[in-house]
């Protein structure tokens, strides 16, 4: 009896590229067929959903959720860009924003800043009622590569030439995505999957499937990894699993990057979707736990320092405003703080000096002009896991 072919596995198409034979992979459409065996994933799915619920509940009681969210978006931008090879840390980004001179190439910081802008562009468009579609993904990609490294690689346009992953050319690559002529048909099938609501698949499962499919198609010449990770957050936010777009898996994928790459390969060669989904769901659970822990520690730190200011006997009103500003800008200058708070330079300077004496802020430059100060303990919590891979 002839064995039934595994319809979960795509096919290879052989073509000539640069005078050599290349085998490009074309994935089957989603969802997997035969269907996912959800019974074996149920425990992982329940844990991930419970963790998401706790994280979502915490964001609903955060006193300044927008500020906390923006800090996490910056952290995600740093981490996601690090996976692609940048050396920028979160401190480098914050220093650059305040006019400092970080010890990394400007292109690295531009890449991180583009990522933040791309995410917020996508969220804003979706808030306006625009669907998560191929058009929106192209728009987000256009922002992601609008300047700096990769800006010459057709921002906002699906690729019209062959790309590859690993190696120096398609002929010796670790993986060759679909030929250019297949990109739009494959992405069209992915868009149909994104818009389906009748397959009974939970939102987390859909996000995990869509991420792998996007990475396999690799529809752009550059920026696929960053946009593929953003897609997870956008899908969960669109499905209203989270009221705030606060789940970001880049730290988990950075920490377990070899397992991640191996599982993507197993999906493509063996159709091992269950193994991938188990890893993905466990990553959601772990990431939610880290975000909850960080948020709780940040809240405790802010409250502790607020009490210290109130009990110091100093003129608390201006100090409390400066403390709030430091929570939004953990690296700050006197002039920019004065401008943001609409107070005079001497008043801002005095407030920062008082916060130094209380041990809340510390100077990170040793110069008379353009001095910079850091909210060190707050920054240390945000900084966890953001050490660049090459440092």
C-alpha positions in Angstrom: 0.0 0.0 0.0 1.4 3.4 -1.0 2.2 5.7 1.8 0.1 8.9 2.0 2.3 12.0 1.4 2.7 14.4 4.3 0.6 17.4 3.2 2.1 19.4 6.1 5.4 19.6 4.2 5.9 21.8 1.3 7.7 21.1 -1.9 11.0 22.2 -3.4 11.3 23.9 -6.8 14.7 23.7 -8.5 15.8 26.7 -10.4 19.0 28.2 -11.7 20.5 31.2 -9.9 23.8 32.6 -10.6 24.7 29.7 -12.8 24.1 27.0 -10.1 21.1 24.8 -9.2 19.0 26.1 -6.3 16.2 24.3 -4.4 13.7 26.8 -3.1 11.1 25.8 -0.6 7.3 26.5 -1.2 5.2 25.9 2.0 1.7 24.5 1.9 -1.1 26.9 3.0 -2.3 27.1 6.6 -3.7 25.6 8.6 -1.7 22.4 8.7 -3.2 19.3 7.1 -3.5 16.8 8.8 -4.8 19.2 11.5 -2.9 20.1 14.6 -3.2 17.6 17.4 -4.4 20.1 20.0 -5.1 17.5 22.7 -1.3 17.1 23.4 -0.9 20.9 23.4 -3.9 21.6 25.8 -1.8 22.0 29.0 0.7 24.3 27.3 -2.2 26.3 25.8 -4.0 26.6 29.1 -0.8 27.8 30.9 -0.2 30.4 28.2 -3.7 31.7 28.2 -3.7 32.0 32.0 -0.4 33.9 31.9 -1.8 36.2 29.2 -4.8 36.8 31.4 -2.6 37.7 34.4 -0.5 40.1 32.3 -3.6 41.7 30.8 -5.1 42.1 34.3 -1.9 43.7 35.5 -1.9 46.3 32.7 -5.5 47.3 33.6 -4.4 48.4 37.1 -1.0 50.0 36.2 -1.3 53.7 37.1 0.6 54.8 34.0 0.2 52.0 31.5 1.2 54.1 28.5 4.5 54.9 30.0 5.2 51.3 31.0 4.1 50.1 27.6 6.4 52.5 25.8 9.4 51.4 27.9 8.6 47.8 27.0 8.3 48.6 23.3 11.8 50.1 23.4 13.1 47.0 25.1 11.5 44.8 22.5 12.9 47.0 19.7 16.4 46.5 21.1 16.0 42.8 21.5 14.4 42.1 18.1 17.1 44.1 16.4 19.9 42.3 18.3 18.7 39.0 16.9 19.4 40.5 13.5 22.9 41.5 14.5 22.8 45.0 16.0 24.9 45.8 19.0 22.7 48.5 20.6 21.6 48.1 24.2 18.6 49.7 25.8 21.0 52.2 27.6 22.5 53.0 24.2 19.1 53.9 22.8 18.1 56.0 25.8 21.4 57.8 25.8 21.0 58.6 22.1 17.5 60.0 22.6 18.9 62.5 25.1 21.7 63.6 22.7 24.4 61.5 24.2 27.1 59.6 22.3 26.6 55.8 22.7 29.4 53.4 21.8 27.6 51.7 18.9 27.2 52.6 15.2 24.4 55.1 14.4 22.9 52.6 12.0 22.2 50.2 14.9 20.3 52.9 16.8 18.4 53.9 13.6 17.3 50.3 13.1 15.9 50.2 16.7 14.2 53.5 16.3 12.6 52.4 13.0 11.3 49.3 14.8 9.5 51.4 17.4 8.0 53.7 14.7 6.9 50.6 12.6 5.1 49.0 15.6 3.2 52.2 16.4 2.3 52.8 12.8 0.7 49.3 12.7 -1.2 49.8 16.0 -2.5 53.2 14.9 -3.7 51.9 11.6 -5.5 49.0 13.2 -7.0 51.4 15.8 -8.4 53.3 12.9 -10.1 50.1 11.7 -7.6 49.0 9.0 -7.4 45.2 8.9 -4.2 43.3 9.4 -3.6 42.6 5.7 -0.8 42.4 3.1 -1.2 46.2 2.5 -0.7 47.0 6.2 2.3 44.6 6.4 3.9 46.4 3.5 3.2 49.7 5.1 4.8 48.6 8.4 7.8 47.2 6.4 8.1 50.6 4.7 8.5 52.3 8.1 10.8 49.6 9.4 13.3 50.1 6.6 12.6 53.8 5.9 16.2 54.9 6.8 19.5 53.5 7.7 20.6 49.9 7.1 18.3 48.1 4.6 16.8 51.3 3.3 18.0 50.4 -0.2 16.2 47.0 -0.1 12.8 48.0 -1.5 11.0 49.1 1.7 7.3 48.3 1.6 7.6 46.1 -1.4 7.5 42.3 -1.7 10.8 41.0 -3.1 11.3 40.5 -6.8 14.5 38.6 -6.5 15.6 35.4 -4.7 16.8 35.7 -1.1 18.3 33.1 1.2 19.1 32.4 4.9 22.7 31.5 5.9 25.6 31.0 3.5 27.0 33.4 0.9 24.6 32.6 -1.9 21.5 30.5 -2.6 23.6 27.6 -3.7 25.2 27.1 -0.2 22.4 28.6 1.9 20.9 26.9 5.0 17.4 27.7 3.7 16.1 29.2 0.4 12.5 30.7 0.6 10.1 30.5 -2.3 11.1 32.0 -5.6 9.9 35.6 -6.2 7.0 34.5 -8.5 5.6 32.5 -5.5 5.8 35.3 -2.9 2.5 37.0 -3.7 0.5 33.8 -4.0 1.9 32.4 -0.7 1.3 35.7 1.1 -2.2 35.8 -0.4 -2.9 32.4 1.2 -1.5 33.7 4.5 -3.8 36.7 4.4 -6.8 34.4 3.9 -5.7 32.5 7.0 -5.3 35.7 9.0 -8.8 36.7 8.1 -10.5 33.3 8.8 -12.7 33.0 11.8 -14.3 29.6 11.1 -11.5 27.2 11.8 -11.9 27.0 15.6 -8.3 27.7 16.2 -7.4 29.7 19.4 -5.8 33.1 18.9 -2.4 31.9 20.3 -2.3 28.9 18.0 -3.1 31.1 15.0 -0.3 33.5 16.0 2.2 30.7 16.3 1.2 29.3 12.9 1.3 32.6 11.1 4.7 33.5 12.5 6.4 30.4 11.1 4.6 30.8 7.7 5.7 34.4 7.4 9.3 33.5 8.3 9.2 30.6 5.8 7.9 32.8 2.9 10.4 35.6 3.8 8.6 38.0 1.5 10.9 41.0 1.8 14.6 41.4 0.9 15.3 42.5 4.5 13.5 43.0 7.8 11.6 39.7 7.7 12.6 38.5 11.2 11.7 41.8 12.9 8.3 42.0 11.1 7.6 38.3 11.7 8.0 38.9 15.5 5.8 42.0 15.3 3.1 40.0 13.6 2.7 37.9 16.8 1.9 40.9 18.9 -0.4 42.5 16.2 -2.4 39.3 15.8 -3.0 38.9 19.6 -3.9 42.5 19.9 -6.3 42.4 17.0 -7.9 39.3 18.5 -8.4 41.2 21.7 -6.5 38.6 23.7 -4.6 41.6 25.1 -6.0 45.1 25.7 -2.5 46.5 25.5 0.1 45.3 23.0 2.5 44.2 25.7 3.6 40.7 24.8 7.0 40.5 23.0 8.8 37.2 22.5 12.2 38.5 21.3 14.0 37.9 24.6 12.7 34.3 24.7 13.7 33.7 21.0 17.1 35.4 21.6 17.8 33.2 24.6 16.7 30.0 22.8 17.6 31.0 19.3 19.2 27.7 18.3 16.2 25.7 19.4 14.0 28.2 17.6 16.0 27.8 14.3 16.0 24.0 14.6 12.2 23.9 15.2 11.5 26.1 12.1 13.6 23.6 10.1 11.6 20.6 11.5 8.3 22.3 10.6 9.6 22.7 7.0 11.1 19.3 6.6 8.9 17.1 8.8 5.7 19.1 9.3 6.5 19.1 13.1 4.0 21.8 14.0 3.2 20.4 17.4 6.8 20.6 18.5 7.0 24.2 17.4 3.6 25.1 19.1 4.8 23.6 22.4 7.9 25.7 22.3 5.9 28.8 21.2 3.3 28.4 23.9 5.9 27.9 26.6 7.6 31.0 25.4 4.4 33.0 25.8 4.0 31.7 29.4 7.7 32.5 30.2 7.5 35.9 28.6 4.3 36.9 30.4 5.9 35.8 33.7 8.9 38.0 33.1 6.8 41.0 32.1 4.6 40.6 35.2 7.7 40.3 37.5 9.3 43.4 35.9 6.1 45.4 36.2 5.6 44.5 39.8 9.2 45.4 40.7 9.0 48.7 38.8 5.7 49.6 40.6 7.3 48.7 44.0 10.4 50.8 43.2 8.4 53.8 42.0 6.2 53.7 45.2 9.3 53.3 47.4 11.0 56.3 45.9 7.9 58.3 45.9 7.6 57.7 49.7 11.2 58.7 50.2 10.6 62.0 48.4 7.4 62.7 50.4 9.2 61.9 53.7 12.3 63.8 52.9 11.1 67.2 54.1 12.1 68.8 50.8 9.8 70.7 48.5 8.1 67.5 47.3 5.9 68.8 44.4 8.7 69.6 42.0 10.7 66.5 43.1 7.7 64.2 42.5 7.2 65.7 39.0 10.9 65.2 38.2 10.7 61.6 39.6 7.8 60.9 37.2 9.8 62.4 34.3 12.7 60.1 35.2 10.4 57.1 35.1 9.5 58.1 31.5 13.1 59.0 30.6 15.5 56.9 32.7 18.4 58.8 31.2 17.8 62.5 31.3 19.4 66.0 31.0 18.7 69.1 33.0 17.7 71.2 29.9 15.4 68.6 28.4 13.8 67.8 31.8 13.2 71.6 32.3 11.6 71.8 28.9 9.4 68.8 29.4 8.2 70.0 32.9 7.9 73.6 31.8 10.2 74.8 34.7 13.3 76.9 34.7 16.8 75.4 34.3 17.8 76.3 37.9 14.7 74.7 39.3 15.3 71.5 37.2 18.9 71.4 38.2 18.0 71.8 41.9 15.4 69.0 41.7 17.8 66.6 40.0 20.5 67.4 42.7 18.0 66.7 45.4 17.1 63.3 43.8 20.8 62.6 43.6 21.2 63.2 47.3 18.3 60.9 48.0 20.0 58.2 45.9 17.4 58.0 43.3 19.3 59.6 40.4 23.0 59.4 39.6 25.2 61.3 37.2 26.5 59.2 34.3 28.8 61.9 32.8 31.7 63.7 34.3 31.5 67.1 32.6 30.3 70.6 33.3 28.0 71.0 30.3 25.3 68.7 29.0 25.4 66.5 32.1 23.3 63.3 32.0 21.7 61.5 34.9 20.2 58.0 35.2 17.5 56.5 37.2 19.7 53.5 37.8 17.6 51.0 39.7 14.6 51.6 37.3 16.9 51.2 34.3 18.4 48.0 35.7 15.0 46.3 35.7 14.3 47.3 32.1 17.8 46.4 31.0 17.5 42.7 32.0 18.3 40.5 29.1 19.3 43.3 26.7 23.0 42.7 26.7 23.9 42.5 22.9 24.9 39.0 21.7 28.3 40.1 20.6 29.3 41.9 23.8 
